[in-house]
């Protein structure tokens, strides 16, 4: 979801402009909260940082969904990554394999990423234009629902 831009403000009615600005502020705050949540998720599941390309995008979606469920269970049980033995929040790669040495930032780390040949399995109807149009449609639905006239 993206905020309304200046072009959309220019084409909007004077009554819609304040609503659109309120929508942008609300969307911005939700985006920040969402980015923080993904940061926590990536801190708990390091594999999210190195999933690489995959032949079947649906498999990636299922893996991420499973991690979200596990993450929520950990939150419910008050289990935090900093309680994990040898967890180091300042350098996620330090000690990841039991080695206490810090990893040189220029050193390339192998984390089991496999190169996949060929195209990703993305549904044919999900063209860039389709995704853009769907995004605009959903933006309008949310805008009208959150900020009715």
KOLMIDO-142248 format. One record per residue: x, z, y of N, C-alpha, C in turn; chain. Coordinates in Angstrom, 3 decimals. Last residue first. Layout:
N
[[X,Z,Y],[X,Z,Y],[X,Z,Y],"A"],
...
//
This chain:
149
[[-16.984,4.018,9.879],[-17.393,3.758,11.273],[-18.425,4.781,11.698],"A"],
[[-14.648,5.970,7.915],[-15.880,5.182,8.108],[-16.240,5.061,9.593],"A"],
[[-11.929,6.318,6.673],[-12.242,6.328,8.106],[-13.489,5.485,8.364],"A"],
[[-11.917,6.153,3.894],[-11.306,7.320,4.556],[-11.693,7.448,6.024],"A"],
[[-13.267,3.719,3.386],[-13.701,4.964,2.756],[-13.174,6.199,3.476],"A"],
[[-11.896,1.819,4.886],[-13.326,2.018,5.137],[-13.834,3.329,4.541],"A"],
[[-9.334,2.145,3.680],[-9.525,2.325,5.115],[-10.986,2.620,5.419],"A"],
[[-9.831,1.393,1.024],[-9.414,2.766,1.340],[-9.637,3.085,2.816],"A"],
[[-10.538,-1.311,1.433],[-11.458,-0.390,0.754],[-11.116,1.056,1.114],"A"],
[[-8.196,-2.304,2.631],[-9.464,-2.324,3.374],[-10.476,-1.363,2.754],"A"],
[[-6.370,-1.980,0.533],[-6.134,-1.320,1.815],[-7.443,-1.223,2.604],"A"],
[[-7.453,-3.707,-1.334],[-7.479,-2.269,-1.609],[-7.225,-1.462,-0.344],"A"],
[[-6.926,-6.150,-0.003],[-8.296,-5.781,-0.379],[-8.403,-4.276,-0.609],"A"],
[[-4.140,-6.088,0.205],[-4.971,-6.116,1.426],[-6.400,-5.675,1.126],"A"],
[[-3.504,-6.159,-2.540],[-3.066,-5.053,-1.692],[-3.884,-4.960,-0.416],"A"],
[[-4.548,-8.634,-3.258],[-5.112,-7.411,-3.848],[-4.727,-6.183,-3.020],"A"],
[[-2.814,-10.293,-1.763],[-4.256,-10.292,-1.489],[-4.926,-9.033,-2.038],"A"],
[[-0.369,-9.685,-3.034],[-0.538,-9.462,-1.597],[-2.024,-9.372,-1.244],"A"],
[[-0.890,-10.523,-5.640],[-0.574,-9.118,-5.387],[-0.746,-8.765,-3.908],"A"],
[[-1.291,-13.277,-5.163],[-2.356,-12.467,-5.749],[-2.120,-10.992,-5.435],"A"],
[[1.272,-13.986,-4.253],[0.117,-14.110,-3.356],[-1.059,-13.274,-3.861],"A"],
[[2.887,-13.509,-6.548],[3.119,-12.764,-5.298],[1.919,-12.826,-4.347],"A"],
[[0.652,-13.336,-9.412],[1.575,-14.057,-8.539],[1.828,-13.211,-7.293],"A"],
[[-0.667,-12.540,-11.914],[-0.019,-11.636,-10.964],[1.073,-12.351,-10.177],"A"],
[[-1.542,-14.292,-13.836],[-2.328,-14.221,-12.606],[-1.672,-13.334,-11.543],"A"],
[[0.226,-13.914,-15.995],[0.322,-15.124,-15.177],[-0.422,-15.018,-13.857],"A"],
[[1.775,-10.717,-16.467],[0.586,-11.581,-16.567],[0.646,-12.743,-15.567],"A"],
[[5.114,-10.699,-17.510],[4.194,-10.350,-16.422],[2.994,-11.282,-16.535],"A"],
[[7.623,-10.117,-19.188],[6.266,-10.427,-19.635],[5.271,-9.933,-18.588],"A"],
[[10.516,-11.695,-17.785],[9.705,-10.499,-18.025],[8.293,-10.937,-18.409],"A"],
[[12.516,-14.220,-19.444],[11.617,-13.766,-18.386],[10.890,-12.486,-18.781],"A"],
[[15.847,-13.783,-20.824],[14.528,-14.380,-20.689],[13.720,-13.737,-19.579],"A"],
[[17.534,-10.900,-22.143],[17.511,-12.326,-21.817],[16.071,-12.801,-21.680],"A"],
[[18.555,-7.838,-20.988],[17.500,-8.543,-21.703],[17.503,-9.990,-21.230],"A"],
[[21.139,-5.536,-21.423],[20.674,-6.723,-20.724],[19.654,-7.439,-21.595],"A"],
[[20.702,-2.078,-21.605],[20.885,-3.302,-22.375],[20.351,-4.466,-21.549],"A"],
[[22.256,0.929,-20.910],[21.402,-0.141,-20.396],[21.732,-1.423,-21.155],"A"],
[[23.720,3.198,-21.487],[22.913,2.599,-22.538],[21.959,1.525,-22.054],"A"],
[[25.244,3.895,-19.347],[24.173,4.806,-19.738],[23.235,4.164,-20.753],"A"],
[[28.409,3.862,-18.105],[27.563,3.228,-19.107],[26.508,4.227,-19.523],"A"],
[[29.499,3.757,-14.817],[29.058,4.621,-15.902],[28.141,3.830,-16.820],"A"],
[[32.381,2.946,-13.000],[31.103,2.483,-13.528],[30.746,3.313,-14.750],"A"],
[[33.814,4.700,-10.331],[33.829,4.454,-11.767],[32.442,4.031,-12.232],"A"],
[[33.572,5.501,-7.763],[33.859,4.082,-7.980],[33.831,3.701,-9.457],"A"],
[[33.178,8.252,-7.950],[32.070,7.424,-7.463],[32.294,5.944,-7.704],"A"],
[[34.118,9.980,-10.827],[34.600,9.226,-9.684],[33.505,8.258,-9.256],"A"],
[[32.460,12.916,-11.757],[32.641,11.496,-12.002],[33.109,10.834,-10.721],"A"],
[[33.999,16.021,-12.451],[33.120,15.213,-11.613],[33.448,13.744,-11.849],"A"],
[[34.145,17.642,-15.634],[34.785,16.914,-14.545],[33.759,16.142,-13.748],"A"],
[[32.820,18.722,-17.807],[32.669,19.399,-16.520],[33.263,18.612,-15.351],"A"],
[[30.874,17.205,-20.218],[32.179,17.193,-19.557],[32.012,17.757,-18.156],"A"],
[[28.343,16.977,-21.178],[29.072,18.186,-21.513],[30.443,18.257,-20.880],"A"],
[[27.280,14.775,-20.077],[27.632,14.680,-21.491],[28.442,15.884,-21.939],"A"],
[[26.837,15.587,-17.519],[25.701,15.005,-18.258],[25.994,14.866,-19.736],"A"],
[[28.720,16.684,-15.787],[28.331,17.456,-16.954],[27.219,16.837,-17.772],"A"],
[[27.541,14.875,-13.130],[28.530,15.877,-13.534],[27.989,16.655,-14.717],"A"],
[[25.447,13.312,-12.383],[26.265,12.813,-13.473],[27.294,13.833,-13.927],"A"],
[[24.238,14.571,-10.219],[23.491,14.481,-11.479],[24.337,14.002,-12.637],"A"],
[[25.310,16.754,-8.148],[25.874,15.564,-8.757],[25.263,15.395,-10.134],"A"],
[[23.746,18.831,-7.321],[24.540,18.126,-6.310],[25.156,16.850,-6.852],"A"],
[[22.521,20.004,-9.492],[21.674,19.235,-8.581],[22.483,18.469,-7.543],"A"],
[[23.325,20.235,-12.661],[24.013,20.283,-11.385],[23.254,19.397,-10.409],"A"],
[[22.923,22.021,-15.633],[22.293,21.146,-14.647],[23.006,21.321,-13.320],"A"],
[[23.856,23.688,-17.647],[24.799,22.760,-17.031],[24.148,21.761,-16.081],"A"],
[[20.624,24.206,-18.865],[22.038,24.549,-18.993],[22.895,23.400,-18.479],"A"],
[[17.962,24.175,-16.592],[18.608,23.520,-17.720],[20.099,23.864,-17.702],"A"],
[[16.862,25.060,-14.303],[16.972,26.043,-15.382],[17.677,25.469,-16.610],"A"],
[[16.584,22.878,-12.691],[17.708,23.761,-12.390],[17.847,24.889,-13.407],"A"],
[[14.175,21.724,-13.579],[15.457,21.173,-14.025],[16.632,22.109,-13.761],"A"],
[[11.759,24.215,-14.598],[12.412,23.436,-13.551],[13.759,22.914,-14.044],"A"],
[[8.698,25.127,-15.679],[10.002,24.742,-16.199],[10.648,23.801,-15.183],"A"],
[[6.061,25.977,-15.487],[7.065,26.536,-14.582],[8.489,26.298,-15.100],"A"],
[[4.180,24.660,-16.828],[4.839,25.735,-17.566],[5.970,26.378,-16.762],"A"],
[[3.483,22.709,-14.962],[2.478,23.693,-15.371],[3.104,24.892,-16.075],"A"],
[[5.900,21.244,-14.972],[5.472,21.940,-13.751],[4.471,23.036,-14.113],"A"],
[[5.822,20.221,-17.588],[6.930,21.100,-17.175],[6.568,21.886,-15.915],"A"],
[[3.543,18.620,-17.352],[3.541,19.756,-18.287],[4.638,20.741,-17.903],"A"],
[[4.522,16.743,-15.534],[3.415,17.616,-15.139],[3.296,18.825,-16.059],"A"],
[[6.486,15.546,-17.157],[6.864,16.193,-15.892],[5.770,17.171,-15.449],"A"],
[[4.900,14.399,-19.152],[5.844,15.463,-19.487],[6.271,16.242,-18.246],"A"],
[[3.538,12.506,-17.543],[2.795,13.529,-18.286],[3.712,14.705,-18.618],"A"],
[[5.694,10.964,-16.646],[4.831,11.650,-15.681],[4.058,12.777,-16.359],"A"],
[[6.622,9.929,-19.064],[7.477,10.851,-18.306],[6.673,11.618,-17.264],"A"],
[[4.470,8.264,-19.686],[4.795,9.386,-20.578],[5.663,10.414,-19.851],"A"],
[[4.698,6.425,-17.584],[3.491,7.238,-17.706],[3.747,8.459,-18.598],"A"],
[[7.143,5.277,-18.255],[7.034,6.049,-17.010],[5.802,6.948,-17.056],"A"],
[[6.398,4.004,-20.652],[7.473,5.009,-20.648],[7.381,5.887,-19.403],"A"],
[[4.427,2.224,-19.731],[4.071,3.276,-20.696],[5.120,4.383,-20.720],"A"],
[[5.970,0.559,-18.057],[4.840,1.327,-17.509],[4.470,2.490,-18.435],"A"],
[[7.690,-0.545,-19.978],[8.243,0.297,-18.902],[7.126,1.160,-18.315],"A"],
[[5.847,-2.031,-21.422],[6.582,-0.957,-22.089],[7.171,0.000,-21.060],"A"],
[[5.094,-3.916,-19.528],[4.097,-2.952,-19.988],[4.754,-1.774,-20.707],"A"],
[[7.258,-5.583,-19.290],[7.017,-4.625,-18.208],[5.999,-3.568,-18.617],"A"],
[[9.461,-6.593,-21.522],[8.023,-6.334,-21.464],[7.746,-5.223,-20.456],"A"],
[[12.228,-6.760,-21.033],[11.461,-7.973,-21.334],[9.956,-7.763,-21.188],"A"],
[[13.743,-5.209,-18.266],[13.157,-5.099,-19.599],[12.275,-6.307,-19.819],"A"],
[[16.537,-4.040,-16.408],[15.483,-5.024,-16.642],[14.993,-4.880,-18.068],"A"],
[[17.007,-0.451,-15.975],[17.402,-1.857,-15.984],[16.218,-2.779,-16.187],"A"],
[[16.972,2.281,-15.990],[16.156,1.574,-16.975],[16.530,0.105,-17.057],"A"],
[[18.324,4.317,-14.564],[19.058,3.244,-15.208],[18.263,2.484,-16.238],"A"],
[[16.742,6.279,-13.550],[17.721,5.688,-12.637],[18.436,4.503,-13.263],"A"],
[[15.301,7.180,-15.674],[14.584,6.399,-14.657],[15.550,5.726,-13.683],"A"],
[[17.006,8.823,-17.049],[16.839,7.454,-17.552],[16.081,6.586,-16.554],"A"],
[[16.777,11.349,-16.012],[17.844,10.488,-15.502],[17.705,9.050,-15.971],"A"],
[[14.301,13.196,-15.244],[14.510,12.152,-16.248],[15.515,11.130,-15.715],"A"],
[[14.541,14.918,-13.055],[14.264,15.476,-14.381],[14.585,14.467,-15.485],"A"],
[[15.008,13.220,-10.939],[15.939,14.309,-11.183],[15.766,14.893,-12.577],"A"],
[[12.784,11.608,-11.007],[14.074,11.002,-11.340],[15.137,12.062,-11.574],"A"],
[[10.906,13.544,-10.166],[10.772,12.922,-11.480],[12.100,12.306,-11.923],"A"],
[[11.797,14.044,-7.568],[11.785,15.122,-8.563],[11.721,14.558,-9.981],"A"],
[[11.374,11.491,-6.490],[12.714,12.064,-6.504],[12.824,13.189,-7.518],"A"],
[[8.623,11.294,-6.706],[9.447,10.414,-7.538],[10.888,10.905,-7.585],"A"],
[[7.984,13.254,-4.768],[7.570,13.444,-6.165],[8.402,12.562,-7.096],"A"],
[[8.997,12.040,-2.468],[9.559,13.326,-2.910],[9.216,13.572,-4.376],"A"],
[[7.299,9.832,-2.354],[8.736,9.626,-2.523],[9.421,10.910,-2.990],"A"],
[[4.848,11.156,-1.907],[5.041,10.368,-3.117],[6.532,10.145,-3.389],"A"],
[[5.256,12.233,0.628],[5.001,13.138,-0.499],[5.257,12.419,-1.823],"A"],
[[5.522,9.799,2.025],[6.623,10.758,2.001],[6.463,11.709,0.822],"A"],
[[2.974,8.667,1.623],[4.172,7.981,1.130],[5.352,8.941,1.024],"A"],
[[1.380,10.468,2.998],[1.215,10.347,1.549],[2.439,9.670,0.931],"A"],
[[2.230,9.975,5.599],[2.431,11.312,5.030],[2.289,11.283,3.501],"A"],
[[1.456,7.266,5.869],[2.856,7.655,6.004],[3.117,9.018,5.367],"A"],
[[-1.330,7.454,5.684],[-0.582,6.718,4.672],[0.895,7.108,4.693],"A"],
[[-1.859,8.857,8.075],[-2.197,9.442,6.776],[-1.398,8.775,5.659],"A"],
[[-0.971,6.934,9.941],[-0.377,8.277,9.923],[-0.627,8.933,8.563],"A"],
[[-2.667,4.754,9.329],[-1.215,4.615,9.203],[-0.520,5.968,9.136],"A"],
[[-5.172,5.879,9.979],[-4.891,5.461,8.603],[-3.378,5.364,8.383],"A"],
[[-4.854,6.136,12.721],[-5.030,7.339,11.894],[-4.723,7.036,10.428],"A"],
[[-4.760,3.411,13.371],[-3.588,4.258,13.647],[-3.665,5.552,12.830],"A"],
[[-7.343,2.656,12.632],[-6.200,2.047,11.956],[-4.934,2.889,12.166],"A"],
[[-8.843,4.104,14.467],[-8.999,4.375,13.036],[-7.805,3.837,12.246],"A"],
[[-8.042,2.875,16.863],[-7.718,4.289,16.618],[-7.844,4.672,15.138],"A"],
[[-9.016,0.138,16.247],[-7.597,0.445,16.465],[-7.275,1.931,16.288],"A"],
[[-11.788,-0.217,16.156],[-11.033,-0.058,14.904],[-9.596,0.410,15.112],"A"],
[[-12.636,-0.596,18.754],[-13.140,0.573,18.034],[-12.339,0.841,16.759],"A"],
[[-11.488,-3.057,19.453],[-11.015,-1.831,20.111],[-11.482,-0.556,19.397],"A"],
[[-10.861,-4.954,16.418],[-11.736,-4.572,17.530],[-11.195,-3.295,18.166],"A"],
[[-7.768,-6.719,15.722],[-8.819,-5.729,15.442],[-9.673,-5.464,16.671],"A"],
[[-5.575,-8.285,16.174],[-6.814,-8.955,15.780],[-7.984,-8.022,15.552],"A"],
[[-3.596,-6.437,16.750],[-3.948,-7.426,17.774],[-5.274,-8.114,17.456],"A"],
[[-3.349,-5.092,14.315],[-3.880,-4.369,15.483],[-4.365,-5.354,16.550],"A"],
[[-2.177,-7.127,12.833],[-3.522,-6.669,12.474],[-4.156,-5.874,13.605],"A"],
[[0.263,-7.267,14.147],[-0.589,-8.460,14.087],[-2.028,-8.062,13.771],"A"],
[[1.337,-4.730,13.650],[0.947,-5.099,15.016],[0.055,-6.333,15.043],"A"],
[[-0.115,-3.553,10.501],[0.980,-3.945,11.394],[0.426,-4.397,12.750],"A"],
[[-1.081,-0.809,8.479],[-1.494,-1.930,9.326],[-0.338,-2.260,10.267],"A"],
[[1.105,-0.041,5.674],[0.321,0.294,6.870],[-0.133,-0.974,7.585],"A"],
[[0.567,-0.801,2.175],[1.351,-0.866,3.402],[0.483,-0.489,4.597],"A"],
[[0.859,0.000,-1.167],[0.000,0.000,0.000],[0.900,0.000,1.223],"A"],
//
